[in-house]
């Protein structure tokens, strides 16, 4: 575990804080409050969802792992491949997804509803055919459910491994039940509201998942994108290794991925990074 010296002050402290913030959200400024007036949102202040989604490192790791998991579904992959510029702006896509999660988790209800409405409008315009002629639509309730479950399972798994304090079984159940509000509003169906239901849904989806040239290209683009700065490169590399390590064994094997470091080193490094980032985000 990384230990942050309590006596660290002056230019060195400011430089460390700035570099960590820049690596996480592209700016060395203090993160701007999403809901400064503390207006009522989708989730209560003491909700498990707000606790889990508030940890920068576990959400980064879980977000990358979720994207890799989602892209194993050929229809989800096709929607991104055919209708976005993700190959030229992968970082932008990740940031936009993170912003959506932040606004729907912490924003005022009207802001969360507006973000959901924008995404629904985008999904309604995305349709096409797979290379074999099979039609797809981004607003397909079943595909939306797959995207949601991938995120819920990876966000929770990352928190359990890198968050402040692991959730109890009851708190994990509460997380699935609470987080269901967002995919329901997006039009997903079915939406699992427990870990058992999420596991069962993944089992039903696995026969539809594929690893092919497209999915391998996406995985390579995600994991090989250059860091925003030279100083951010080690943070990004460790985050990506932790995301690969977080994937279920079967998903990692489908992608043909494996962490370049031993699992123990990746996980201890990830926990140290999480501590450093929490410290940096509390400094002014």
N, C-alpha and C positions, 0 to 999 in steps of 0.2 A: 504494500500500500504506500502511495506517495504521501509524504509528510510535508505540509506547507509551513515553513518557519513563521512563527507568530511575529518575529522581530523584523521581517522583511519589509523594508520601507524604501522610499525614494524612487529614483529613475528605474532601477532594476525591477522593482515591484510593478511599476506602471507598464514597463515593457512586457513583462510576463503576462499581466492581465490583458493588455491590448492584443497580444498575439493569440492568446487562447480564445478571446471573444471573436477575433477576426477569423480564426479557423472554424468556429462554430457557425456564425451567422453573417460573415462577410464584412463586419464593421467592428471597430474597437470601442464603439460607444456603449454606454449602458443600455441594455435592451429596453425598448420602448414598451410601456404597458399597453396591453391590448384592450383592457377595459378599466381605464383609470377611475371612472366614477363608480365602479363595482356594481353595475346594474345587473339585474337578474339574467342568468343565462340558461343554457340547457341543463347544466349540472350544478348541484349544490356545492358550496365552498368546501364541505367536508367529504365530498364524493371520492371514491377510490379512483375514478377516471382522472380527476384533477391531480391527484397525488402521482399517479403513474406517468401521466403526460407532461409533468413538470420537470422531469429530469433530462437535461440536454443530451448527455452521452448515451444513456440507455435508449432514448428515443431515436437518436441518430443510428445506433447499431440496429435497433429493431426495425427502423424504417428501411434501411438498405436490405436487410434480410427479407422483409415483407415484399419489397419490389422484386427480388430474385424469385421468391416463391410465386408471386402473382404471374410472372412472365412465363411460367411453365404451362399456363393454360393458353392454348393456341388462339382462342378468340380474344382474350384480354391482350395478348401480345400483338395480335393483328390490329386492334383498335389503336394501340400506341404507335405501331410501326407505320400504319397507313395514314394516320391523321394527326401527327405531331412532328415537331422538329427535334425530338429527344436526342437523336444522334449528334446534333450540333449543340444542344443545350441541355445536357443531362443534369448539370448542376441546377439549372433553373427549374427543371421539373421537380427535383427533390425539394428545392426551397418552396415551390408553390404548394406541394403536398404538405410540407411542414406547416406552412402558413394556414392552410385549410384546417388541419388538425388543431392548431393553436386557437384559431378564431372560434371553431365549433366547441372547443373545450372550455375556453375562458372568456370568450366575448359575450357581450350583451345579447339577449335573445334575438333582437332585430338584426344584429350583425351576423349572428350564426345562421339565421333563416335566410338572409341575403346571400351568404356564401354557399349555402346548400342550393338555393335557387339557381345561382350561376352555374354550379356544377351540373345540375339537372339539365339546364339548357344546353350545355356543351355536350353532354351525353346524348341528348335527343337528336343531335345533328351528326352523330358518328355512327356510320353503318358501312358495311362492305361485305366482301366474300373472302374466305380463306383461299389459298392456292388451289385447293381441290374443289372449289365452288360452293362450299358450305357457307350460308349467310350468317352474319353476326350483327348485333346491335350493342352499342355500349350501354344502353339503358335496359338491357336484358336483366330482369330481377335476379336470376341465378348467377350471372357473372358478377353483378354488384355484390351479391352475398359472398362470393369467393374472394373478391378484393377486400371486403371488410374482414372476413375471418382471417385472412392472411395477416392483415395489420394487427388485429386484436391478439392473435396468438404470438406474433413476433414481438409486439410492444410489451406484452406481459412477460414473455420469456426473458427479454432483455432486462426488464425491471427486476425480475427474480434473481438474475445473475449479477447485475451491476447497480441496481438501485440502492437506496439508503438501507431499507429494512425489508426483507422478503415478506410478501403478503401471506396471510394465513389461508387455508382452504376456503373459509367463508368469505374472505375479502376477494379472493380470486373469482368466486362465483358472482360477487357483487360487481366486479369489474365487467364481466361479460354482460350482465343484466343491464348495467347503466349505459355502457358504450353502445348498446343496441339502438339507442335513440337516434343516432346519426344515420346508420344505414337504412333504418325504417323510413326516415325522412327523405332519403335519396331514392327510395323505391326498391330496395333490396328485398328478396324473399327466396328462401327462408332466412330468418335472422336468428342464429343460435343465441340463447340467453344463459347458457351455462357451459362449463368446460366440456362436460360429457357431450352436449349437443354440438359443440364446435368440433370436437374430435370425430364425432359421427359424420358430420358434414364433410370434413376433409376426406374421410374414408370413401364417401360416395363420389367425391370429385376426382380421386386419384386415377381412375381408369381413363379420364379425359385429358390428363396432363401429358405433355410431350416435351422431349428434348430434341432440338433440331438445330440447323444452322442459324436460324433467326434467334432462338433463345440463347444460343452460345454467343452470338454477336452482342446481344444486349447485356449479358453477364459480363463480357469482356469490356464493354463500354462503361458499365457501372464501376467495375473494379479497377480499371486502368486510367480513369480520367485524372488529369493532372491536378495537383493541389492548387488552391488559390494563391498561396505564397510558399516560398521555400520553407519558412518556419512551420507552416501548417502541414507539410508533407508527412512527418512522423505521426501526427495526430490522425490524419486521414488514413494512412496505411494501417495503423492499429485498429481504427474503427472498421475498416473493410474486412480485416482478418477476423475480428470479433463477429461481424455479421455472417461471414461464411461459417464460422464455428457454431453460430447460433442455429443455423438451419437444421431441420430434421435430417437424420442420416440419409433417408431415401431421396430427399430433395437435393442434398449436396451431391449425392451420387449421380442423380439425373443430370445435373449441371457439369459433372466431372470436375468439381472443385474440392480443394482441401486447403486448410490454412498452411502457410509456409512455416509457421512456428508451431511448436507443440501446444496442445490445448491448454496446459497449465500455464505456460508463458503468456499466451493470448489473454487468458482470463485474469491473471494477476495484473498484467499491463492494463487491461480494460478497467479494472477496479481502481488502479492508481490514476488513470486518466479521468475517471468519473470524479474522484476526490478533488483533483486539481481544477477541473472545470467548475465544480460547485463553488469552490473557493473564489475563482476568478469572477464568477457571475454575481458574487455578493460584494465585490469591491467597487469603490467609486473614486 
